Amino acid sequence: MKSKQIELSDQAVHFLRTLAPEPRRRLRAALKRLSRGEGDIIELEHPLDGFLRLREGRFRVLFHYHVEGRKTVIRCDFIERRQLVYELFRDLIKGT
């Protein structure tokens, strides 16, 4: 399978920069695997329809596929610790 390009939102970039070196390394490795379609990935349900999540230890990466012309890009919208990620992201997309 051909690797897909990964794009990180500003939130995702900022979150990765705040992590200690080891968790940051593990998340970056998980994103590389995601680009090849690998990892613990599930589709999310209402109210987060259209998004998927990648689980990497205690962290969750929320993403969606975005088609640009003839290529598909993986857009990583939000990264956070498991206990916070779904509520924070739901509030973010609702605009509250």
C-alpha positions in Angstrom: 0.0 0.0 0.0 1.3 3.4 -0.9 1.8 5.8 2.0 -0.5 8.8 2.2 0.6 12.3 3.1 -0.1 13.3 6.7 -1.1 16.9 7.5 -1.2 18.1 11.1 -3.4 20.9 12.4 -1.9 23.7 14.4 -3.3 22.0 17.6 -1.6 18.7 16.7 1.8 20.4 16.1 1.5 22.3 19.3 0.5 19.3 21.3 3.4 17.2 19.9 5.9 20.0 20.8 4.7 20.0 24.5 5.4 16.3 25.0 8.5 14.8 26.5 10.8 13.2 24.0 9.7 9.5 24.4 5.9 10.1 24.0 6.6 12.4 21.1 8.8 9.8 19.4 6.1 7.1 19.9 3.4 9.4 18.5 5.5 10.3 15.5 6.1 6.6 14.8 2.4 6.0 15.1 1.7 8.7 12.5 4.2 7.1 10.1 2.3 3.8 10.5 -1.0 5.6 10.0 0.3 6.9 6.7 0.6 3.3 5.6 -2.9 2.5 6.9 -1.6 0.7 10.0 -2.5 1.1 13.6 -5.4 0.8 16.0 -7.9 2.8 14.0 -11.7 3.0 14.3 -14.4 5.2 12.8 -16.1 7.5 15.3 -19.9 7.7 15.8 -22.3 10.6 16.2 -21.6 13.5 16.9 -18.1 12.9 15.4 -19.2 11.2 12.2 -16.6 11.4 9.4 -13.7 11.3 11.8 -11.5 8.4 12.8 -9.3 7.8 15.8 -5.8 6.3 16.1 -4.9 5.0 19.5 -1.3 5.1 20.6 -1.0 4.3 24.3 -2.8 6.9 26.4 -3.0 9.3 23.4 -5.7 9.6 20.7 -5.2 11.2 17.3 -8.5 12.3 15.7 -8.3 12.5 11.9 -10.2 12.4 8.6 -9.3 11.7 5.0 -9.3 14.6 2.7 -9.3 14.3 -1.1 -7.1 16.8 -3.0 -7.4 16.3 -6.7 -6.3 12.7 -7.3 -4.6 12.1 -3.9 -6.0 11.4 -0.5 -4.4 13.2 2.5 -4.8 12.2 6.1 -5.6 15.3 8.1 -4.8 15.0 11.8 -7.2 17.4 13.4 -6.6 16.9 17.1 -4.3 15.0 19.4 -4.8 14.7 23.2 -4.8 12.3 26.1 -7.5 9.7 26.1 -9.6 11.1 29.0 -10.0 14.5 27.4 -9.8 14.1 23.6 -13.4 13.3 22.6 -15.1 16.0 24.7 -12.6 18.7 23.8 -12.8 17.9 20.1 -16.6 17.7 20.1 -16.7 21.2 21.7 -14.2 22.5 19.1 -16.1 21.3 16.0 -19.4 22.6 17.6 -17.8 26.0 18.0 -18.3 26.3 21.7 
